[in-house]
Amino acid sequence: MARTLQTFVEPPRACSYLPAELASLEHRVMVDVTPQELEAMLIRGWRRFGPIYFRPVCEACTECVSIRIPVAGFRPSRSQRRASKACSSLTWKMAPPIVDKKRLALLERWHSFREEKKGWEAQALDADEYTLQFAFPHPAAREITFWEGDVLVGVSLVDITPNAWSAVYFFYDPSIADRSPGIHNVVLGVELARERKIPYVYLGYRVLGCPSMTYKCTFTPHELLRERPPLDEEPRWLPTDP
């Protein structure tokens, strides 16, 4: 059973998705969270990095809307099939997440690439910070590693519960950027969820005004969470047109 160690709401700050807006997140530091308890939070718009669970509570903006793909109805578009074909030479493995020099170096290359291309703020995670965010022990946590021969070229962090496949974080080698590995990663996730009879793939938040987040809307049909329900209230997910 989950134990909550701390709860807090961060002060408003400049939004990393919409710079003209102020952002604020509600945080819960939790341990011993079961997959079922995690699922109950996912379907109500929470996300997880290590032991920290969070969701937006911005007062003046509601642009971060939780989005999920109903697995049964999803069929990849032509461009999504093209991305998967471009990545067909990559092999993949699934296992509990770990931290090592290969993963740290890959994350550094990818983030530096995004800093240059997207103007992201500089970031450098050491092994302890990587472990806390991406390899913190959790029964639902898995990583999918992508390989070009024996070279690590992508890492996808996911949470898997009985009824939810949650895409947590994905980073890749800039040398394969032109193959759209992020699109391939989502398509593969839907395929793996379908094999496991998991009905929904959660993609985090849709932010229409943020160019880096618009790709999520291309996975159709999809559903959007209505408002931000508390844990004792049933969530309402509304379908969008394919």
TORMAR-649251 format. One line per 2 residues: for each residue y negated, x negated, z of N, C-alpha, C, CB. Coordinates in steps of 0.1 Angstrom, whole numbers, plus 5000, padded with zeros to 4 digits. Glycine has a CB too. Layout:
Y X Z Y X Z Y X Z Y X Z  ...
This chain:
5012 4992 5000 5000 5000 5000 4987 4991 5000 5000 5009 5012  4978 4996 4992 4965 4988 4991 4958 4986 5004 4956 4994 4980
4952 4975 5006 4943 4972 5017 4929 4968 5012 4949 4961 5026  4919 4975 5016 4906 4972 5011 4899 4962 5021 4897 4985 5009
4895 4950 5016 4889 4940 5025 4874 4941 5025 4893 4927 5021  4868 4946 5015 4854 4947 5014 4850 4956 5003 4848 4932 5011
4839 4963 5005 4833 4972 4995 4818 4969 4994 4835 4987 4997  4812 4968 4983 4797 4966 4982 4793 4970 4968 4794 4952 4985
4780 4973 4967 4773 4976 4954 4763 4965 4952 4767 4990 4954  4764 4958 4941 4755 4947 4938 4741 4952 4935 4760 4938 4927
4731 4944 4938 4717 4948 4934 4716 4949 4919 4707 4938 4940  4707 4957 4914 4704 4958 4900 4700 4944 4894 4693 4968 4896
4706 4941 4882 4703 4929 4875 4702 4932 4860 4715 4918 4878  4698 4922 4853 4697 4924 4838 4711 4926 4833 4691 4911 4831
4713 4936 4824 4726 4939 4819 4730 4929 4808 4726 4953 4813  4743 4925 4809 4748 4915 4799 4751 4922 4786 4760 4908 4805
4752 4935 4786 4755 4942 4773 4742 4947 4767 4765 4954 4776  4733 4953 4775 4721 4958 4770 4709 4952 4778 4721 4974 4771
4704 4941 4773 4694 4933 4780 4682 4941 4785 4689 4922 4772  4679 4952 4778 4667 4960 4782 4670 4969 4794 4662 4968 4771
4682 4970 4798 4686 4978 4809 4690 4970 4822 4699 4987 4805  4690 4977 4833 4694 4971 4846 4709 4976 4848 4685 4975 4857
4717 4967 4853 4731 4970 4856 4734 4968 4871 4740 4961 4847  4744 4976 4875 4749 4974 4889 4763 4978 4889 4740 4983 4899
4771 4971 4896 4786 4974 4897 4789 4977 4912 4794 4962 4892  4798 4986 4913 4805 4989 4926 4817 4980 4927 4808 5004 4928
4819 4973 4938 4830 4964 4939 4839 4968 4951 4825 4949 4941  4852 4966 4949 4861 4967 4960 4870 4954 4960 4870 4980 4960
4871 4947 4971 4880 4936 4972 4893 4941 4978 4874 4924 4980  4904 4941 4971 4916 4947 4976 4928 4938 4973 4918 4961 4968
4938 4940 4982 4951 4932 4981 4962 4942 4983 4952 4921 4991  4974 4938 4979 4986 4946 4981 4985 4959 4973 4989 4949 4995
4978 4959 4962 4976 4971 4953 4989 4973 4945 4964 4970 4944  4995 4984 4945 5007 4986 4937 5003 4990 4923 5016 4998 4944
5013 4989 4914 5010 4993 4900 5005 5008 4899 5022 4992 4891  5011 5017 4907 5007 5031 4907 4993 5032 4913 5017 5039 4916
4989 5025 4923 4976 5025 4928 4965 5020 4918 4975 5018 4942  4969 5009 4912 4961 5004 4901 4959 5014 4890 4967 4991 4895
4969 5021 4886 4968 5031 4876 4959 5042 4880 4982 5037 4873  4959 5046 4892 4950 5057 4897 4936 5053 4896 4953 5060 4911
4933 5040 4897 4919 5035 4895 4916 5033 4881 4918 5021 4902  4925 5029 4872 4922 5027 4858 4918 5040 4852 4935 5021 4851
4926 5051 4855 4923 5063 4848 4910 5070 4853 4934 5073 4850  4904 5064 4863 4890 5068 4868 4879 5058 4865 4891 5071 4883
4882 5049 4856 4872 5040 4851 4870 5027 4858 4859 5047 4852  4879 5023 4867 4879 5010 4874 4885 4999 4865 4885 5011 4887
4881 4987 4867 4887 4975 4861 4890 4965 4872 4877 4969 4850  4898 4955 4868 4902 4945 4878 4901 4931 4872 4916 4948 4882
4895 4922 4880 4896 4907 4878 4901 4902 4891 4882 4901 4874  4914 4897 4891 4920 4892 4904 4920 4903 4914 4912 4880 4909
4915 4900 4927 4915 4910 4937 4903 4918 4937 4916 4903 4951  4894 4917 4927 4881 4924 4927 4882 4936 4917 4870 4915 4924
4880 4948 4922 4881 4960 4914 4866 4965 4913 4890 4971 4920  4862 4969 4901 4848 4972 4899 4847 4983 4888 4840 4960 4895
4835 4990 4889 4831 4999 4878 4816 5001 4879 4838 5013 4880  4809 5004 4868 4795 5005 4868 4790 5017 4876 4789 5006 4854
4779 5015 4883 4772 5026 4890 4757 5025 4887 4774 5025 4905  4753 5022 4875 4739 5020 4871 4732 5033 4872 4738 5015 4856
4720 5033 4878 4713 5045 4880 4707 5051 4868 4702 5043 4891  4701 5043 4859 4693 5048 4848 4701 5048 4835 4681 5041 4847
4713 5043 4834 4720 5041 4822 4735 5045 4824 4719 5026 4817  4740 5052 4814 4755 5056 4814 4762 5052 4801 4756 5071 4816
4757 5041 4795 4762 5036 4782 4776 5030 4784 4753 5026 4776  4780 5025 4795 4794 5020 4797 4803 5032 4800 4794 5010 4809
4811 5035 4790 4820 5047 4790 4834 5042 4789 4816 5058 4780  4843 5045 4798 4857 5041 4797 4864 5047 4785 4865 5045 4810
4871 5039 4778 4877 5043 4765 4892 5039 4765 4870 5036 4753  4901 5048 4760 4915 5045 4759 4921 5051 4746 4922 5051 4771
4932 5045 4742 4939 5049 4730 4951 5057 4734 4942 5037 4721  4953 5069 4729 4965 5076 4731 4976 5070 4721 4964 5091 4728
4986 5064 4727 4995 5056 4719 5002 5064 4708 5005 5049 4728  5006 5076 4712 5014 5084 4702 5007 5087 4689 5018 5097 4709
4994 5089 4690 4986 5093 4678 4980 5081 4670 4976 5102 4681  4981 5069 4675 4974 5058 4669 4982 5052 4657 4972 5046 4679
4975 5051 4646 4980 5044 4634 4969 5034 4630 4983 5054 4623  4973 5021 4628 4962 5011 4625 4956 5014 4611 4968 4997 4625
4943 5011 4611 4936 5013 4598 4939 5002 4589 4920 5013 4601  4934 5003 4577 4937 4992 4567 4932 4978 4572 4930 4996 4553
4920 4978 4577 4914 4965 4582 4922 4960 4594 4899 4967 4585  4927 4969 4602 4935 4965 4614 4948 4959 4609 4936 4977 4624
4954 4966 4599 4967 4960 4594 4964 4947 4588 4973 4970 4583  4953 4945 4581 4949 4932 4575 4948 4921 4585 4936 4934 4567
4942 4925 4597 4941 4915 4608 4954 4911 4613 4932 4921 4619  4963 4920 4615 4977 4917 4620 4984 4909 4610 4984 4930 4623
4983 4912 4597 4989 4904 4587 4984 4889 4587 4987 4910 4573  4971 4888 4589 4965 4875 4589 4970 4866 4601 4950 4876 4590
4974 4873 4612 4979 4867 4624 4994 4867 4624 4974 4874 4636  5001 4870 4614 5016 4872 4614 5023 4858 4616 5020 4878 4601
5016 4847 4613 5023 4834 4615 5023 4830 4630 5016 4823 4607  5015 4837 4638 5015 4834 4652 5027 4840 4660 5002 4839 4659
5033 4832 4669 5043 4838 4677 5037 4841 4691 5055 4827 4679  5043 4849 4699 5038 4853 4711 5049 4853 4722 5031 4866 4711
5044 4851 4734 5053 4852 4746 5046 4860 4757 5057 4838 4751  5054 4868 4765 5048 4875 4776 5055 4870 4789 5051 4890 4775
5046 4868 4799 5051 4863 4812 5040 4866 4822 5054 4848 4812  5043 4864 4835 5032 4865 4845 5022 4854 4842 5038 4863 4860
5009 4857 4845 4998 4847 4841 4999 4835 4850 4985 4853 4843  4996 4823 4844 4995 4811 4851 4982 4803 4847 5008 4802 4849
4979 4792 4854 4968 4784 4850 4973 4770 4847 4957 4784 4860  4968 4764 4837 4972 4750 4834 4960 4744 4825 4985 4748 4827
4962 4731 4821 4951 4725 4814 4949 4731 4800 4955 4710 4812  4960 4735 4794 4959 4741 4780 4951 4754 4781 4973 4745 4775
4953 4762 4791 4946 4775 4792 4931 4772 4795 4952 4784 4802  4928 4763 4804 4915 4760 4808 4907 4754 4796 4914 4750 4819
4913 4745 4788 4907 4739 4776 4904 4750 4766 4915 4728 4771  4914 4759 4764 4912 4770 4754 4901 4779 4758 4925 4778 4752
4900 4783 4770 4890 4791 4775 4876 4785 4773 4892 4795 4790  4875 4772 4776 4863 4764 4774 4858 4764 4760 4864 4750 4780
4868 4762 4750 4864 4761 4736 4860 4775 4732 4877 4757 4728  4867 4785 4736 4863 4799 4732 4849 4803 4737 4874 4809 4736
4847 4800 4750 4834 4804 4756 4823 4797 4750 4835 4803 4771  4825 4784 4747 4814 4776 4740 4811 4782 4726 4818 4761 4739
4821 4786 4719 4820 4792 4706 4811 4805 4708 4834 4796 4700  4814 4813 4718 4806 4826 4720 4792 4823 4724 4814 4835 4730
4790 4812 4732 4777 4808 4736 4768 4805 4724 4777 4796 4746  4774 4798 4715 4767 4794 4703 4765 4806 4693 4774 4783 4695
4775 4814 4692 4774 4825 4682 4767 4837 4688 4788 4829 4678  4769 4840 4700 4764 4853 4706 4753 4851 4716 4775 4860 4713
4750 4838 4720 4740 4835 4729 4744 4838 4744 4728 4843 4726  4757 4837 4746 4762 4839 4760 4757 4828 4769 4778 4840 4760
4756 4832 4782 4753 4822 4792 4765 4812 4794 4749 4828 4806  4761 4799 4796 4772 4789 4798 4781 4793 4810 4766 4775 4800
4794 4789 4808 4804 4792 4819 4814 4781 4819 4810 4806 4817  4818 4777 4830 4829 4767 4831 4837 4771 4843 4824 4753 4833
4850 4775 4841 4859 4778 4852 4868 4767 4855 4867 4791 4848  4869 4763 4868 4879 4753 4872 4892 4761 4874 4875 4745 4884
4903 4753 4878 4916 4759 4880 4916 4770 4891 4926 4748 4883  4908 4768 4902 4908 4777 4913 4901 4790 4908 4901 4772 4925
4890 4789 4901 4883 4801 4896 4891 4809 4886 4869 4797 4890  4898 4801 4877 4907 4808 4867 4918 4815 4874 4912 4797 4857
4924 4809 4884 4934 4816 4892 4930 4828 4898 4940 4806 4902  4918 4828 4904 4913 4839 4911 4910 4851 4902 4900 4836 4919
4904 4848 4890 4901 4859 4881 4912 4863 4872 4890 4854 4872  4921 4854 4867 4931 4858 4857 4945 4856 4861 4928 4849 4845
4948 4848 4872 4962 4846 4875 4965 4849 4890 4965 4831 4873  4956 4858 4896 4958 4862 4909 4971 4870 4910 4946 4870 4915
4980 4868 4919 4993 4875 4919 4991 4890 4920 5001 4870 4931  4997 4897 4911 4997 4912 4911 5010 4916 4903 4984 4917 4905
5017 4926 4908 5029 4931 4901 5027 4936 4887 5036 4941 4910  5015 4941 4884 5012 4946 4871 5007 4936 4861 5002 4957 4872
5003 4924 4866 4996 4914 4857 5006 4907 4848 4989 4904 4866  5002 4906 4836 5010 4898 4826 5000 4891 4817 5019 4907 4817
5005 4880 4810 4997 4873 4800 5006 4873 4787 4992 4859 4804  4999 4875 4776 5006 4873 4763 4999 4860 4757 5004 4885 4754
5007 4850 4755 5002 4838 4749 5005 4838 4734 5007 4825 4756  4996 4834 4726 4998 4833 4711 4998 4818 4707 4986 4840 4704
5008 4815 4699 5010 4801 4695 5011 4799 4680 5024 4797 4701  5005 4788 4675 5006 4784 4662 5015 4771 4662 4991 4780 4655
5027 4773 4660 5037 4762 4662 5038 4760 4677 5033 4749 4655  5035 4748 4682 5035 4745 4696 5021 4744 4702 5043 4732 4699
5011 4749 4695 4997 4749 4699 4993 4762 4704 4988 4744 4687  4988 4763 4716 4983 4775 4722 4970 4779 4716 4981 4774 4738
4969 4791 4710 4957 4795 4703 4951 4808 4708 4960 4797 4688  4958 4815 4717 4952 4827 4723 4959 4831 4736 4954 4838 4713
4952 4837 4745 4957 4842 4757 4951 4856 4760 4954 4833 4769  4960 4866 4761 4956 4880 4764 4961 4883 4778 4962 4889 4753
4952 4887 4787 4955 4891 4800 4956 4906 4801 4945 4886 4811  4967 4912 4806 4968 4926 4806 4974 4931 4819 4978 4931 4794
4972 4943 4823 4978 4950 4834 4987 4960 4829 4968 4955 4844  4999 4961 4833 5009 4971 4829 5014 4979 4840 5021 4964 4821
5012 4992 4840 5017 5002 4849 5026 5012 4842 5005 5009 4857  5032 5021 4850 5041 5030 4843 5035 5038 4832 5047 5040 4853
5022 5042 4833 5015 5050 4823 5003 5044 4817 5012 5063 4829  5001 5031 4819 4988 5025 4814 4991 5010 4810 4977 5026 4825
4985 5007 4799 4984 4993 4794 4970 4990 4794 4991 4991 4780  4965 4981 4802 4951 4978 4803 4948 4964 4798 4946 4979 4818
4940 4963 4788 4935 4951 4782 4924 4945 4791 4930 4952 4768  4927 4934 4798 4918 4929 4808 4909 4919 4802 4926 4922 4820
4914 4909 4795 4906 4898 4789 4914 4891 4778 4901 4888 4800  4907 4886 4768 4913 4879 4757 4904 4868 4752 4917 4889 4745
4910 4856 4751 4903 4845 4745 4912 4837 4736 4897 4836 4756  4905 4830 4726 4913 4824 4715 4906 4812 4710 4915 4835 4704
4914 4804 4702 4908 4792 4696 4898 4796 4685 4920 4783 4690  4886 4791 4685 4877 4794 4674 4882 4792 4660 4864 4787 4676
4892 4783 4659 4897 4780 4645 4904 4791 4639 4907 4768 4646  4908 4802 4647 4914 4813 4640 4905 4825 4641 4928 4816 4648
4893 4824 4643 4883 4835 4644 4883 4843 4632 4869 4830 4648  4884 4837 4620 4883 4845 4608 4895 4853 4605 4882 4835 4596
4906 4853 4614 4917 4861 4612 4916 4874 4621 4930 4853 4616  4905 4875 4628 4903 4887 4637 4914 4888 4647 4902 4900 4628
4916 4878 4655 4927 4878 4665 4925 4889 4676 4929 4865 4672  4913 4892 4679 4910 4903 4689 4916 4916 4684 4896 4904 4691
4914 4919 4671 4919 4932 4666 4934 4932 4666 4914 4934 4651  4940 4921 4662 4955 4919 4662 4960 4921 4677 4959 4905 4657
4953 4915 4686 4957 4916 4700 4958 4931 4705 4948 4908 4709  4948 4939 4701 4949 4953 4705 4960 4961 4698 4935 4960 4702
4962 4958 4685 4972 4965 4677 4986 4961 4683 4972 4961 4662  4988 4948 4686 5000 4944 4693 5002 4951 4706 5001 4929 4694
4992 4952 4714 4993 4959 4727 4997 4973 4725 4979 4958 4734  4992 4980 4715 4996 4994 4713 5011 4995 4709 4987 5001 4702
5015 4985 4701 5029 4985 4697 5038 4983 4709 5031 4974 4686  5034 4973 4717 5043 4970 4729 5042 4982 4739 5038 4957 4736
5031 4988 4741 5030 5000 4749 5039 5011 4744 5016 5005 4751  5039 5013 4731 5048 5023 4725 5063 5020 4727 5045 5024 4710
5067 5008 4726 5081 5004 4729 5084 5007 4743 5083 4989 4726  5075 5006 4752 5078 5008 4767 5075 5023 4771 5069 4999 4775
5072 5031 4761 5069 5045 4764 5057 5047 4773 5081 5052 4770  5047 5038 4772 5035 5039 4780 5025 5047 4771 5029 5024 4783
5019 5058 4776 5011 5067 4768 4997 5062 4764 5011 5080 4774  4991 5053 4772 4977 5050 4770 4975 5035 4770 4968 5057 4780
4966 5030 4761 4961 5017 4762 4946 5017 4765 4963 5009 4748  4942 5011 4776 4928 5011 4781 4921 4999 4776 4928 5012 4797
4909 5001 4770 4902 4990 4764 4889 4987 4772 4898 4993 4750  4888 4992 4784 4876 4989 4792 4865 4998 4789 4871 4974 4790
4853 4993 4786 4841 5002 4784 4836 5001 4770 4830 4998 4793  4833 5013 4764 4826 5014 4751 4811 5013 4754 4830 5027 4744
4804 5004 4747 4790 5003 4749 4784 5003 4735 4786 4990 4757  4779 5015 4730 4775 5017 4716 4764 5007 4712 4771 5031 4714
4755 5004 4721 4744 4995 4718 4746 4980 4718 4732 4998 4727  4759 4977 4721 4762 4962 4722 4771 4959 4710 4769 4959 4735
4767 4950 4701 4775 4947 4689 4788 4941 4692 4767 4937 4680  4790 4934 4703 4802 4928 4707 4813 4938 4711 4801 4917 4718
4808 4950 4714 4817 4960 4720 4821 4971 4710 4812 4966 4732  4814 4971 4698 4816 4982 4689 4830 4983 4683 4806 4981 4678
4837 4972 4683 4850 4972 4677 4860 4982 4683 4856 4958 4677  4857 4985 4696 4866 4994 4703 4866 5008 4697 4862 4995 4718
4855 5012 4691 4854 5025 4685 4862 5026 4673 4840 5029 4683  4866 5015 4667 4874 5016 4654 4889 5019 4657 4873 5002 4647
4893 5019 4669 4907 5023 4672 4907 5038 4674 4913 5015 4685  4912 5045 4664 4912 5060 4665 4926 5066 4663 4902 5065 4654
4928 5078 4669 4919 5085 4678 4918 5078 4691 4923 5099 4679  4907 5080 4698 4906 5075 4712 4899 5086 4721 4897 5062 4712
4900 5083 4734 4895 5093 4743 4885 5086 4752 4906 5099 4752  4875 5093 4757 4864 5088 4766 4864 5095 4779 4850 5090 4759
4862 5088 4790 4862 5093 4803 4849 5100 4806 4865 5082 4814  4850 5112 4811 4838 5120 4815 4833 5116 4829 4841 5135 4814
4821 5111 4829 4815 5107 4842 4823 5096 4849 4813 5119 4851  4821 5095 4863 4828 5085 4871 4834 5092 4883 4818 5074 4875
4846 5098 4881 4852 5106 4892 4856 5097 4904 4864 5114 4887  4855 5102 4916 4861 5095 4928 4876 5096 4927 4855 5102 4941
4882 5088 4936 4897 5087 4936 4904 5100 4940 4901 5076 4945  4897 5109 4946 4903 5121 4950 4900 5133 4941 4899 5125 4964
4894 5129 4929 4891 5140 4919 4898 5137 4906 4876 5140 4917  4903 5147 4899 4910 5145 4887 4901 5141 4876 4917 5158 4883
4904 5130 4869 4896 5126 4858 4897 5135 4846 4899 5111 4854  4886 5135 4838 4886 5143 4825 4884 5133 4814 4875 5154 4826
4894 5132 4805 4893 5124 4793 4891 5133 4781 4906 5114 4792  4881 5130 4773 4878 5139 4762 4882 5132 4749 4863 5143 4762
4889 5138 4740 4893 5132 4727 4881 5131 4718 4904 5140 4721  4881 5122 4709 4871 5121 4699 4878 5123 4685 4864 5107 4699
4870 5126 4675 4877 5128 4662 4881 5115 4656 4867 5135 4653  4893 5115 4649 4898 5103 4643 4890 5099 4632 4912 5104 4639
